Amino acid sequence: MTTTLEHAREVLRRALASPNSDFYRRKYGTDPHVQAAVEGGDWSEVPFLTRDEIQSASVWDRIFSDDKRNVNALRPTSGTSGRGMLLLPRLSEGKEAVRWQHWFYGALPIRRVASFSGAQFLYTYYNPERIGTLQLVPGDIPLSAFLVERYAPDALAGFPYALVALAPLLSQESRNRIQAVQLFGELCTPADWKFLQAHFPKSIFSVEYSSIEAQTPVATSCAETARLHELLVHPLADAAHVEIIDVSGKEVTEVGASGEIVITALRPTAFPIIRYKTGDSARIVRLDCPCGATTPLLQIEGRIEIDRLRIRGGEIQTNEVGRVLASLGQYVKGNEFEARVSEVMHDNSLVPQLTIACAVKEGVSLAWLAARIAESLRVAPDYTWAHGVSEGKYVPLVLLNEAIAPAAAKRKRLVRV
């Protein structure tokens, strides 16, 4: 049986031989280790690909498709890292994603789907009969809840944060009607998972981990993990070669190990992604599964470094937290801080809790200063953390008088706990 590593070597070979772009030839130069890897040598000697490298290259230089007319979109995205806009050449897709999750798309006679992204159209690839689709609005959760009540879908799909906000606004009848829930687009925390499972008790859940740079799903849940209600995913053996690397860049394979996800996309793409450092962390939970998959079960732990986090009503940005603390400099010491985000139950809803740790000057009331920060901390234009508290979307901001080392503040300033 051909392994994902053998497929990855073939992707590398095609990239080096492609007449359409010099990107990888320039990147690797005459590195003998790269050529050796093509021929079966040490794969770990192939240099990693970073987002900055992709972003610094022109769009035209990144299109490897033999026929550039096959590229049907240049998708603008900044992902979750907040590192700026990135235009990604994209090939037609849909049927492959459905084939990888046939257990989910074909498990139930879905007739109506409501989604917070265009993913609802994947259902139409599986079922040749017409399936009704409804596009929901992440920026207006009450309107989305109204539309769901009127439309009465059998399935929901979308970002965990949006579905968590939507669930409490739906009637029990509507929640019981939902047969399937698909989660994608960002980390689903254990708290989010438990909350959604409780609100949609009759649903089958599917979780997808994707790479926006590779333009492909990378890992998904299986029928067995869904049956056991586990928040775990398998790398898709015919979609990507997945490595988990430690801080030294060495691959780890033992159960319990955590590290950064590195992917090589195996399916045809407009731009081949080879040993791409995703910036996401995962932990190896099990090496086998009753479903028979040949890849291990992973728990996605989230971004290693994150500059922003989407929440109901907007997003938290670390540079915005820094701006507010700088404006209140007479009350705090230095510029080092850490923002910690968690979810807590409040009025039968799961709402975000924001904790900011920084060094506060002597004699300053932490509760008073936390209220001043909340009033100034924008999470959307003309919308602050204090607005969200008053509307019951968030709980009051917590301030800790805690010295943060400069190195730690620079490395990771927004943390999910």
N, C-alpha and C positions, 0 to 999 in steps of 0.2 A: 504494500500500500504506500502510495506517495505521501510523504509527510508535508506539513505546512512549511517546514524549513526548506525542503527541496523546491517547493513552489516559490518561496521567497528568493531563492537563488536564481530561479528563472526570471523573476521580475527584475532583479538586479542586472542579469545578463541583457534583457531587452532594453533596459534603460541605457546601459552603456552603448548598445548598438544602435539606438534610435537615431535616425537622421533628422528628427524634428526638433531636437533641442540639445544644447550643450551643457545644460544645468549640471547633471551628474558628472559629466566628463571634467568640467571645471572644478567641481567640488572634490572629486577624488584624485584628479591629476594622474600621475603615474604610480599611485600607491600600489605596491606589489601585493599587499594584503587583500585589497579589494578584488584583484584578479584571481587570487588564490581562493577567495571565498566563493566566487562564481564556479570554480572548478571543484568545489567540495571541501575547501579549507576552513579555517576558523572563522565562523560567522561573526563572532564577537569583535573581530578586528575591523569590521565595516564601520566607519564613523557614523555617529548618530546624526539625524536630521532634526533641526530645530525650527520652531515657528518663525523666529527672526530671519533665518535663511530663506524660508519660503516667501516671507513678506518683502524681503529686499530684492527678489527677482521680479522681472516684468511678467505680466500675465501671459503675454505671447510666448515668452521663454519657458513657461511652465505647462504649455499645452503639448502633450506628447502624442495625442491621438493621430493615427495615420491620416485620417480625414477630419480636418478641423471643423468641418460642417456638422460633425456628430456632437460637438459641444453645444448644448442647448441652453446654457445659462452661465453667467458669471455671477456667482452668489456673493453678495456683500455680507460679511459677518465679522464680529469681534469676539465671538465665543464668550466664555465666562472669565477669561483672563484679563479682559479690559486693556489689551495691548494695542488697540487700534484696529482699523478696518482692514479686511483681507478679502480680495476678490479671488474666488475659487472657480476654475473651469469645471464644469459639471457635465457628465454624460447622462443619457436617459437611464432611469432606474425605476424600480417598482416591483416587477415580477420576481426578481431575485430575493428581495427582502421578504416577500410573502412566502416564497419557497422555504426559506430558512425557518419561518415560524408557522408552517402549515398546521401544526398541532393547535395553534391559537386561532388563526383566522378561520380554520375550517371546523373548529370544535362545536360551534353553536350556529344556529340559523339566524345570523345577524341580518336585520333588514334596515335598521336606521342607526347611524353613527354620528355622534357629536364630538368635535375635537377642537383643541386649542391650537392646532397647526394643520397643515395639509396632509398629515399622515392618515387621515380617515379615508383617503382615496385608495390606500393599499387594499382595503377590503374589496374594492371593485375588481382588483386583479384576480382575487381568489374565486369569487362567485360571479359567474357569467351573467346572472340575473341582475337587474338594476337594484342598487343599494342606495338608499337615501343618505345624504351627507349634510351635516350642518356645521358651519364654521363658527366657533365661539370667539369671544373677545377677551383676551387676558387682562386688558386694561379696564374692563367693566364687568366685574364678577356678578353684581346683581342683575345686569341685563342678560348675561350668559345663563344665570339660573332661571330667569323668566323664560328664555328661549328653550331651555331643556324641558321645563314643565310643559310648555305648549307642544313641543316637538315629540316628546316621549320616545327618546332613543333606546335601543337595546344595549349600546356600548358607548363608552367614553374613552377618549384618548387625550393625552396632553402632558404638560409639565406638572410634576408633583406639587409645586407650590400653588399652581392655579386650581388643581383638583382638590387640594386641601381647603382652599378658600371657598370653592364651589359647594362641597359636600354638605356643610351645615345649612345652606340656604335651600336645599332641595327637600321636598316632602318625603316622608317615609315610603310612600307609594312609588315615587320616581326612583328612589335609591334601590328599592327591591326589584324594580324592573330591569336594572342594569345587569346584564349577563356577563359582560367582559369589560375590563379596564386595562388600557395599555399606557405604560409610563415611559417617558423618554425625555431627552433634552437636557437633563441635569440630574444631580445626585438626589436620590430618594433616601432620606435619613430613616433610621429605624423608627423614630417617633412618627414621621409622616406615614410610613408603611403601616404601623399599628393603627393609626387613625383612619386611614383609607380602608383597611381591611374591616374595621368595625362599622364603617358607614356604608360599605357595599358588601354585605355578608353573603350575598348570593352570586358574587362575581368571580370569574376566573381572571387572574392577574398575569400580565406579561410585562416584563421589564426589559428595556433595550438600552444598551450602552453603545454610543456611536462616536465616530470621529468626524467632526465637521470638515477637517482638513482632508481626510481620506474620502469624504463623501460616501460613506458606507456604514451600515451597522457593523460593529465589531464583536459584540457579545449579546446574548439574549438569555432569558430564562427558558426552561424546558417544561414539558408537561409534568415531570416528577417534582421539580422545585415548586411549580404552581400548586400541585396537589398537597405538598407539605407546607405551603404558605411561607416559603423561604425567599428572602431578598438576596438571591444569588443568581449569577449569570455564567453561561459557558461561552468562551471565545468560539466564534464560528469558524470551523476548520477550513472551509472553502472561501472564506471572506478575508481572513487576516492571519498572519503569523504573529502571535502575541508573546512578548517577553515581559517578565517582571524583573526589574533591575534594582539593586541596592544603591546607596549613595556613591559607591565607588564605580558604578557602571557595570558591575558583574551580575549576571542573571542568577536569580534565586528560584528554586523549584520545590522546596520542601513545604509541607503543610504548615500553616501558621505564619509563613514569611510574608512580609509586606514590601512593597516597592513601587517604583514608577512604572506605569504601563508604556511599553514601547511597541509600536505596531509597524508591520509591513503589509500593505494592502495587496491582496492577491487577485481580486476581481479587476476586470478592465476598468481603468479610470482615465480621466483626461490628463491627470498628472500622477505618476507613480509615487507613492509614499513608501520610503524605504528606511527602516529603523527610526521611525519618527517618535520623538519624546513628547508624549501627549501632555505632560504636566499633571496627569491624574494618578492617584495612588490606588492600589488594590491589594487585597490580602488573599492568599491561597487558602481556601477552606477545606476542600476535599479534592482528591485526585481522580475519583471515579464517581459514577452516578448510575442508578438503575436504568436511566434512559439509553445508556450505551454510548454516550458521547465520548470522543477520544481526547477531549480537552478538559482541564480541571475546572472546578467550580470556584468562582471568584466573588468576593464581596468588594464592591466599588466603595472606596473610602472618601473620594472627593478630590478636589484640587490640592496639589502640594503647596502652591502659592496662588493666592486668589486676591484680586483687587476689588471685586464687586460681587454682590450676592443679590439675586432677584428675590423680592418679597412682595406680598400683596400690597398693591398701591404704588410700587416703584422698585427701587433697588438701593442697596447700601453701597457706597463707594468709599474705599479707604482714604482717597485724597480729599473727599468731602469731610470725613471725620477729622483729618489733619487740619483742614481749613478752619473748622469750628474751634478746635482746641487752640489753634494759633490766635484766633480772634479773642479768646479768653485767656491769653497768656499771662495776665496778672494773677491768675488763680492756679496755674499749673507750672511744674518745673520741667523745662526741656521740651523736646519735640517727640520723644519716644512714647508710643502707645501700642496697645493691642486691642482690637475689637473682636468680641466673642459673641457668636450668635447661636441660640438654641431655640427649641420649641417648648412651650408650656401650655397646659390646659387653662383656658379662661372662658367662663360662661359657656361651657360645653363645646368650645372650639379650640383648635390648635393654633396658637398665635406666636409670633416671634418674640423672643426676649433678647435684647441687645445689652451687653455688658462691655463697658470701656474701662480698661486698666491703664492708668498713667500715674505719674507722681504729682500729687496735689500739695499745694503750699499749706503750711501750718495755719490752723484756725479757720479754714474754709469748710463750710458744711457740704458734705458729699451729696446729700439729697437736694440741696438748693442748686449746686452746680450741675447736677444731672438734669434737673428741670431746665436750666438755661441751655445746656447742650441740646436737649430734645427740641426746644423751641427753634433752634438755629440749624439743626441737622436736616438738610433737604434729602428726601428720598425720591422726589419727583419735582418738576417745576411747580413752585408755589404750594408745595405740600411737604410738611415736616414730620418728624417722628412724633411730635406732640399732637399733630392732627390725627395720626393713626391711633394714638392712645385714646383720644377723645371719642373716636368712632368705634372703639372696641376691636380694632384690627391688630394692635400691638399691646404689650404691657409696658409700664413705665420703664424708662432706661435706668440701668444700674451703673453706678460709678464706683470703681475700686481704687483706693490709694495704694498703688503697687508700682514699684520701680521696674521698668522694662529695659533690659539690656539693649544697647543700640544695634547689635548684630541680630538679635532676635526680632526687633521691630522691623528691620530692613528685610529680613528673610520671609516673615509671614506676619502680616498685619491684620488679616481678617481670618478668623478661625471658627469653624463649626464645632461645637462641643455638645 
